[in-house]
């Protein structure tokens, strides 16, 4: 990189945090051994945010926030735990996920917005509901936590549009949405990791990735205009919202080689680095968040800094491609 993007002060600042951040910093940005990384990861379920979240699960397997639908706070909480990289084989985590599987169903009411117990019917929890943006998130955390749902994965394949992406408003819409597409792509990636490679799913993922790449990750294919300025705002947690850092971190996690069509998006992320080596939190979609991350919009953000640094490291290390 033309400027020093990783300095020891920044690394120390990142490490002075919750175990959920520390173990990922150790894995992605330091020379820590796999044994050291694994040891730090075991702390996520026992200390800090992870332990607090697990302790606040209700007896029926849901997580609830006053004034919010149970499905939303449960969905958001499980997305949060996946982002934290909590160890899915930790017994406390296994028990929590089994509790959700055994007790929760998506409502069979027309609005579909409430979680209900099995005797009332409705879709099993890890099989998702009707909107692919939500179901993509369910497939992602369900697969991550050892509950990959083939039925849900196959349903999402059947909902892929001709342009390669997905859209919660299809039909009647025949054009894909960046928001929905990134949610489904993350779900399919986690599903293949859990259930094993599938040529059909890999091809669907490739088509979805091309949908994003053909648009430079944030531009309209027809005019080249920026689709939405919020795509350029770095957000955490993103919930179902798309932004360029989320897309780049997905490609990194998927093991993709850097593509020249990512270069502009990477440059935008790199350009947001502050003089002290950190990145700011520009947006937070934290509705129904059970436990806050402790970072505010407009301030330096460890989650954004971690993700930005590992994306830049990946982009430049693979094939020597520079920002």
C-alpha positions in Angstrom: 0.0 0.0 0.0 1.2 3.5 -0.6 0.5 4.5 3.0 1.0 2.4 6.0 -2.4 0.9 6.7 -1.6 -1.4 9.6 0.5 0.0 12.4 1.1 -1.5 15.9 -0.9 1.2 17.6 -4.0 0.3 15.5 -3.5 -3.4 16.2 -3.1 -2.7 19.9 -6.3 -0.6 19.9 -8.2 -3.5 18.1 -6.8 -6.0 20.5 -8.0 -3.9 23.5 -11.5 -5.0 23.0 -14.1 -7.9 23.3 -12.9 -11.4 22.6 -15.1 -11.4 19.5 -12.9 -8.8 17.9 -9.6 -10.0 19.4 -9.7 -13.5 18.0 -10.5 -12.2 14.5 -7.7 -9.6 14.7 -5.3 -12.3 15.8 -6.3 -14.5 12.9 -6.5 -11.9 10.1 -4.0 -9.2 11.0 -1.2 -10.7 13.2 1.2 -13.6 13.1 -0.5 -15.4 16.1 -0.5 -19.2 15.9 -3.6 -21.2 15.2 -3.5 -22.5 18.8 -3.4 -18.9 20.1 -6.3 -17.9 17.8 -8.4 -20.9 18.8 -7.7 -20.2 22.5 -8.9 -16.7 22.2 -12.0 -17.8 20.2 -13.1 -20.0 23.0 -13.5 -16.9 25.2 -16.3 -15.5 23.0 -19.0 -17.7 24.5 -17.7 -17.2 28.0 -16.9 -13.5 28.3 -18.1 -10.1 27.1 -20.8 -9.8 24.4 -21.1 -13.4 23.5 -21.7 -14.6 27.1 -24.2 -11.8 27.7 -26.2 -12.7 24.5 -26.3 -16.4 25.3 -27.4 -15.6 28.9 -30.4 -13.5 27.6 -32.0 -16.2 25.5 -35.6 -16.9 26.6 -36.7 -20.4 27.6 -38.4 -20.9 24.2 -35.2 -20.3 22.3 -36.0 -16.7 21.2 -34.2 -13.5 22.0 -36.6 -10.6 22.7 -36.3 -6.8 22.8 -39.2 -4.8 24.3 -41.5 -3.4 21.6 -40.0 -5.4 18.8 -41.3 -8.6 17.1 -39.6 -11.7 18.4 -38.7 -12.9 14.9 -36.7 -9.6 14.3 -34.8 -9.6 17.6 -34.0 -13.3 17.3 -32.9 -13.0 13.6 -30.7 -10.0 14.4 -29.2 -11.6 17.5 -28.2 -14.7 15.5 -26.7 -12.6 12.8 -24.8 -10.8 15.5 -23.4 -14.0 16.9 -22.3 -15.2 13.5 -20.5 -11.9 12.8 -18.7 -12.3 16.1 -17.4 -15.7 15.1 -18.6 -17.4 18.2 -17.5 -21.0 18.2 -20.4 -23.0 16.8 -19.2 -26.2 18.5 -19.0 -24.7 22.0 -21.6 -26.6 24.1 -23.3 -23.5 25.3 -23.8 -22.4 21.6 -24.9 -25.8 20.5 -27.5 -25.9 23.3 -28.8 -22.4 22.4 -29.2 -23.3 18.7 -30.9 -26.6 19.5 -33.3 -24.7 21.7 -34.3 -22.4 18.9 -34.6 -25.3 16.4 -36.8 -27.3 18.7 -39.1 -24.6 19.8 -39.5 -21.9 17.2 -41.5 -21.7 14.0 -42.2 -18.9 11.6 -45.8 -17.8 12.0 -48.3 -19.2 9.5 -50.2 -15.9 9.8 -50.4 -13.8 6.6 -47.9 -11.3 8.0 -45.5 -14.0 9.0 -43.8 -11.8 11.5 -44.1 -13.6 14.7 -42.2 -16.7 16.0 -44.5 -19.3 17.4 -44.2 -22.7 19.0 -44.3 -26.0 17.0 -47.9 -26.8 17.9 -49.1 -23.8 16.0 -47.5 -24.9 12.8 -45.4 -22.7 10.5 -42.1 -23.2 8.9 -39.3 -24.7 11.0 -37.0 -21.9 12.2 -33.9 -22.8 10.2 -36.0 -23.2 7.0 -36.7 -19.5 6.9 -39.7 -17.6 5.7 -40.9 -16.0 2.5 -38.5 -13.1 1.8 -35.1 -14.1 0.4 -33.3 -11.3 2.2 -34.5 -12.7 5.5 -34.1 -16.3 4.4 -30.6 -15.6 3.1 -29.6 -14.5 6.6 -31.4 -17.5 8.2 -29.5 -19.9 5.8 -26.2 -18.1 6.7 -26.5 -18.4 10.5 -28.3 -21.7 10.4 -25.5 -23.2 8.4 -22.9 -21.6 10.5 -24.4 -23.0 13.7 -24.7 -26.5 12.3 -28.2 -26.4 10.9 -27.9 -26.2 7.1 -31.3 -26.4 5.5 -31.2 -27.9 2.1 -34.9 -27.1 1.5 -34.2 -23.4 2.1 -31.1 -23.4 -0.1 -33.0 -25.1 -2.9 -35.8 -22.6 -2.6 -33.4 -19.7 -2.9 -31.9 -21.2 -6.0 -35.4 -21.3 -7.5 -35.8 -17.6 -6.7 -32.7 -16.4 -8.5 -33.5 -13.9 -11.3 -32.4 -13.8 -14.8 -29.8 -11.1 -14.1 -28.1 -13.3 -11.5 -29.3 -11.7 -8.3 -32.3 -11.8 -6.0 -35.0 -9.4 -4.9 -37.6 -9.6 -2.1 -40.0 -7.8 -4.4 -39.9 -10.5 -7.1 -42.4 -11.0 -8.4 -43.5 -8.6 -9.7 -40.0 -7.1 -10.0 -37.7 -8.8 -12.5 -34.6 -6.9 -11.5 -32.3 -7.9 -8.6 -31.6 -5.9 -5.5 -28.1 -5.4 -4.1 -29.5 -5.7 -0.6 -31.2 -9.1 -1.2 -28.4 -10.4 -3.3 -25.7 -10.0 -0.7 -27.9 -11.6 2.0 -28.5 -14.7 -0.2 -24.8 -14.9 -1.3 -23.7 -15.0 2.3 -26.3 -17.7 3.0 -25.2 -19.9 0.1 -21.6 -19.6 1.0 -22.2 -20.7 4.6 -24.4 -23.5 3.3 -21.7 -24.9 1.1 -19.2 -24.7 3.9 -21.5 -26.7 6.2 -23.0 -29.2 3.8 -20.2 -29.5 1.3 -19.6 -28.2 -2.3 -22.6 -28.3 -4.6 -22.0 -27.6 -8.4 -25.5 -26.2 -8.6 -25.2 -23.9 -5.6 -21.6 -22.8 -6.7 -22.9 -21.8 -10.1 -25.8 -19.8 -8.6 -23.3 -18.1 -6.3 -21.0 -17.3 -9.3 -23.9 -15.7 -11.1 -24.9 -13.7 -8.1 -21.3 -12.5 -7.6 -21.2 -11.5 -11.3 -24.3 -9.5 -10.8 -22.4 -7.4 -8.2 -19.1 -7.3 -10.2 -20.7 -6.3 -13.4 -21.9 -3.2 -11.6 -18.5 -2.4 -9.9 -20.2 -3.3 -6.6 -22.1 0.0 -6.4 -23.0 1.4 -9.9 -25.9 1.0 -12.2 -25.0 -1.2 -15.2 -27.1 0.9 -17.5 -25.7 4.3 -16.7 -22.7 3.8 -14.5 -24.3 6.1 -11.8 -24.0 5.3 -8.1 -27.1 3.2 -7.3 -27.4 4.6 -3.7 -25.1 6.8 -1.8 -25.6 4.6 1.3 -23.8 1.8 -0.5 -20.6 3.8 0.1 -21.3 4.2 3.9 -19.5 1.7 6.0 -22.1 0.1 8.4 -22.0 -2.2 11.3 -24.1 -4.2 11.9 -25.5 -4.1 8.3 -28.6 -6.2 9.0 -30.0 -6.7 5.5 -28.4 -3.5 4.1 -25.8 -3.6 1.4 -22.5 -1.6 1.4 -19.3 -1.9 -0.5 -17.3 -3.1 2.5 -19.8 -5.9 3.2 -19.5 -7.0 -0.4 -15.7 -7.0 -0.4 -15.6 -8.9 2.9 -17.9 -11.5 1.4 -15.6 -11.9 -1.6 -12.6 -12.2 0.7 -14.4 -14.8 2.9 -15.4 -16.7 -0.3 -11.7 -17.0 -1.3 -12.2 -15.1 -4.5 -9.3 -13.7 -6.4 -9.3 -9.9 -6.4 -11.0 -8.6 -9.6 -10.2 -5.4 -11.4 -13.9 -4.6 -11.1 -13.5 -4.3 -7.3 -10.7 -1.7 -7.5 -12.9 1.4 -7.3 -14.8 0.0 -4.3 -11.6 -0.9 -2.6 -10.2 2.6 -3.2 -13.3 4.1 -1.6 -12.8 1.9 1.5 -9.1 2.7 1.7 -9.8 6.4 1.3 -11.9 6.5 4.4 -9.0 5.5 6.7 -8.3 8.3 9.2 -4.9 9.7 10.0 -4.6 7.5 13.1 -5.1 4.4 11.0 -8.7 3.8 12.1 -12.0 3.9 10.3 -15.2 5.6 11.4 -18.6 4.0 11.9 -20.7 5.7 9.2 -24.0 3.9 9.7 -25.5 1.4 12.2 -28.7 -0.6 11.4 -29.2 -1.6 15.0 -33.0 -1.9 15.2 -33.9 -4.6 17.7 -30.3 -5.1 18.8 -30.4 -7.0 22.1 -26.9 -6.0 23.2 -25.1 -3.0 21.7 -21.6 -3.2 20.3 -20.6 -0.1 22.2 -19.6 2.0 19.2 -21.4 5.1 17.9 -21.9 6.6 14.4 -19.2 9.2 13.6 -16.6 7.6 16.0 -13.7 5.3 15.4 -15.1 1.7 15.0 -13.2 -1.4 15.7 -15.5 -3.6 13.7 -15.2 -1.4 10.6 -11.4 -1.1 11.1 -11.0 -4.8 11.4 -13.0 -5.6 8.3 -11.4 -2.8 6.2 -7.9 -3.8 7.1 -8.4 -7.5 6.3 -10.1 -6.6 3.0 -7.2 -4.4 2.0 -4.7 -7.0 3.0 -6.5 -9.7 1.0 -6.9 -7.4 -2.0 -3.2 -6.5 -2.2 -1.7 -9.8 -1.2 -3.5 -11.8 -3.8 -2.1 -11.4 -7.3 -0.1 -8.3 -6.2 -3.1 -6.1 -7.0 -2.8 -2.7 -5.4 -5.3 0.0 -4.6 
